[in-house]
C-alpha cells in the first residue's frame, strides 16, 4: 500500500482551482477529494527513486473554505486518524476579499518535540497553533517563504548522524549534504514537523531560494564559482540542490496554466523515471543560468506579487556584475509595468533586501568598487577576501542593479495609474525593519517601502544585534561616506531612513491589503508558543 511520505502542501489557490503537492512512498494514483465534491487526481512521477505528485484541484467555489482529504490508490492517506488538528481546507478568495500576505525567511528545522531548541520557538509552529485554535478566524491567504527553507550547509545532529551512516564525514563536504538523497532528508526534517506539516497543508505558500538552500554565499563572485568548481564535490551538490528545489519548491509556485505550458514538467510526468531529465535541466540552470527562469508572478485579486530570483540569475564578471541577467531584468520590468492601473499593490519578493542599514550599503558598494579594480590589483584581491568573509553580496554590492531597481520602483509608483503601494519584501539579515526611500526630485505617487523580516526560526547572535543597530546610526553614516570616498563610489541614487525596527526574534510580518489600503503587523514567537504582536502600522489609506 502506498504511504504519504511528505505533505500535503497546499501551494496554489485561486477562486476555482488549487494545486496540492505530495511525496508518496511508491508509484500510485494521488487524489484530492473535497467535501463539496470538487477534487482532482494524477499519477505520481519519479525522480531519484522518490515519488511525487502535484495534484490539480478544480471545481472549487469562490469565497469558500472546503475541507479536503488525500487518497493514494483509493486509500485515505491524509489526514491521519489521530490528527489533533482541524481538517485541512482549501480557502478560495472572492473578488472583493482582503488579501493577507505573511512572509519571512531563514528557517532551521525545529528539533523533535521534547528536545531543547537552541534558537527558540519556531514562528511557523506558533502560527499553526494560532490558526488551529481558531480555524474560522483570521489567517494568511498566502505564506511567502523568502529563502533558506532548508540549510544544506548547516545540518542538524540527527541529519549528521544519518550522513555518517552513509559516508565518511572526514571527506568533503563533511557533514553538509552531498547529493539528492541527502537533500530529501532536509525536507523530511523541515516539513514533517507536525505543526508545520498541518500549516502548509491548509495555507497556500510561495517560495524562492536563497544561498543556504544550496550553500552559504552561493554565487557571490566569479572567483568564488571557479574555486567551488575546482573541488570534486561541488558539482553533485549544486545539481542536487537545483534538482530538489525544482521538485520540492519551484513546481508548486506555478499556476495550473504555467504548469500545463512547462515542457520539462510534461516530459517528467510522461517517463517512468524523470531523474535524467531533471538533472540535465539542473546542469543548464547551473552553467547557462540565463536560459532558466526561477522568478514568477502571482496575482491575488488586485495585488500583484513578483518573486525574483537573486541567486541563480546573477552576472558575476567584475566588469559587468548584475544581480539579474538581462533577460531576468527585462522580465521584472515587463511584469511590473504590465497593464498599468490593473493592481492596487505591487509586492516584489526578493530574498535580499534592496535597502540596508546605511553603513552596510556603503561598505558593500565600496567592496564592489575594490573588487572591480578601482584602487588597483592589491586592493581588488583584498576586496574579494572581505566580500567572502563578510557576506557582502546584497543589492548594494551590485550598484548598477541597485540603481536599476530603484528607477523601476519609482517608475511603477508614479503617475495617475500608479498603485497605492510598492513594497519590497525581503529576509536574509536575521532581523526585521521598515525603511522608506527619499528621492531627491519628484517623489512617486505610491508609498514605496522596504519591508524586511527574518528569521522565522534561526539564531540572532549578539554581534548581529549590535552591528545592525549601529548600522543605522549617524556615526555609521559618516563611516559609510568614508567608504564611498575611498572606493570612489557615487552617492546612491536614492536616500532612505529607517521608519520601524530593528526587531530581533523569530518572527513573521503580515500585510493586510484592502482596496488601496495596506496595514503591516509584526508578530514574534514566544517561549510559551504564542505569536505576539509587537508592531502594527498603517502603510496606506484607501
RAJO-V579720 format. One line per field, one symbol per residue. ss: DSSP state (h for helix, s for strand, l for the rest). psi: psi as a letter, one per 30 degrees, with the letter a starting at -180 (. if undefined). A space follows every 50 residues. Layout:
# RAJO-V579720
ss: ???
psi: ???
This chain:
# RAJO-V579720
ss: lllssssssssssllllsssssssllllssssssllllssssslssslls ssssssssllllllssssssssllssssllllllllllssslllllllss ssssllslllllllllllllllhhhhhhhhhhhllllllllsssslllll llllllhhhhhhhhlllllllllllllllhhhhhhhhhhhhllhhhhhhh hhllssslllhhhllllllllhhhhhhhhllllhhhhhhhhhhhhhhhhh hhhllhhhhhllhhhhhhhlllllhhhhhhhhhhhhhlhhhllllsssss llssssssllllllsllllllslllhhhhhhhhhhhhlllllllssssss lllllllhhhhhhhhhhhhhhlllllhhhhhhhhhhhhhhllllhhhlhh hhhhhhhhhhhhllllllllsssssslllllsssssssllllllllssss ssllllsllllhhhhhhhhhhllhhhhhhhhhhhhhhlllllllssssss ssslllssssssssllssssssssslllllssssssssssll
psi: kkljekakkjdkkaffllkkklklflklkkkkklfgflallllllkkhgl klkjkkklglkkgljjkllkkjhfkkfkllegkgllkkljkkklegllkk jklalijkkkllkflkjfgakkeeeeeeeeeefifgaklkfkjjjhlhel jfgilleeeeeeeffeljffkkgbglkfaeefefeeeeeeffkeeeeeef ffklkklklaeffdlkgkheleeeeeeefflgfeeeeeeeeeeeeeefee effkleeeefgjeeeeeefgkfjgeeeeeeeeeeeefiffgkjfllkkki bgkkkjkkjgefglkfkfghkkekleeeeeeeeeeegkikfflfkkkjjk ekkeklkeeeeeeeeeeeeefggfgleeeeeeeeeeeeeghihaeffiee eeeeeeeeeeeegklfgklekjkjklbeghlklkkkljkfbkkleljkkk jkjllejllileeeeeeeeeffleeeeeeeeeeeeeghklkkfkllkkfk akkklklkkkkkjjbgkkkkkkkkklfgfljkkfkklkell.
